[in-house]
Amino acid sequence: MNSDLALGQATKQQGGKASLSANFAKFREMGLLVFIIILCVGVQLRNPSFLTWENINDIATNTAILAILAVGMMLVIITRGIDLSIGATLALSGMTAALAVKEMPDLHPLLALLLGTAVGLVCGMVIGFLVARIGILPIIATLGMMNVFRGLTYEASGGKWVSAHQMPNSFKGIASGSLLGINNLIVIAVLIYIAAYYFVNHTRTGRRIYAVGSNPESAEISGIKSKRILWLVYSVMGGLAGLAGVLWVSKFASAQGDTASGYELNVIAACVLGGVSIAGGSGKISGIILGSVLLGILNNALPMVNVSPFWQNWIQGMIIVIAVIINALVKRGIDRNNLIRRKM
């Protein structure tokens, strides 16, 4: 049985829950959008400078890197995986690019971007090999490689920073520059989202990713090369983390061994808020956009209304917990209705 038939079977298997999950997803995304609007209005009433063009641009720019990483994490989570190494991959890629431009100030910024992306891609391929070929659980493989990549970052830098004055202006201009008046970070994020939307919705490989996440055993038996799909999604995640590493170092004009430490939790939170199911097989590009935007707004808005840093963590944590509970209830409702339909 070939993979085309497998895709048909996977689609048919999900047919009973397609309309339900679509309706739940639309309701959830609409609710998230309404919450974002209410939040913005409330903050604006407290601080009139919140919805100024300058602050909106700051929010979009600061959220761009998170949004880029959320694309890769969504693909990984859809396949029932997780990647805890992206912060370390980001740091290693960013440090590699920073050291390169430090030694070669005339290096073209595009080459620096490609270098960092290539480093991240290799990291992702290594993790994909461990998960897909060796069969190590994703949480174990990525946790172990997180320490490996972080150690390599410290080793490469000798434990030292690469600071702003050691980076050429052309490199720092990657993040501070603009195209048609729009910051480069926003432009890059938009392009990645357009490509990701087309990939997951209009390509055979994109549909196979969902099929593997929905039922890995059935997908494998039906002819889908699940191992290749897993290797692909972790490689994509690594490549995006590598790109994000260069953008991060360019934006903050600093490369450190502990860059983006713990940042993977923010990325996972953006996906969860956007409705990506930790159980796999479910997630939408529009959802993770909203999840990333919500986190970006919270990070910007809470300090503007003088919320204590301790309460900021509490508020963000509670919002994530509520999102997880909603996702669990949605999945339970879909499964219950599928069971009823099968019995009928």
Secondary structure, DSSP 8 states (H G I E B T S, - for coil): --HHHHHHHHHHHTHHHHHHHHHHHHHHHHHHHHHHHHHHHHHHHH-TTTTSHHHHHHHHHHHHHHHHHHHHHHHHHHTT---S-HHHHHHHHHHHHHHHHHH-TT--HHHHHHHHHHHHHHHHHHHHIIIIII---HHHHHHHHHHHHHHHHHHHHTT--B-GGGS-HHHHHHHH-EETTEEHHHHHHHHHHHHHHHHHHHSHHHHHHHHHHH-HHHHHHHT--HHHHHHHHHHHHHHHHHHHHHHHHHHHT-B-TTTTTTHHHHHHHHHHHTT--TTSS---HHHHHHHHHHHHHHHHHHHHTT--HHHHHHHHHHHHHHHHHHHHHHHHHHHHHHHHHHH-
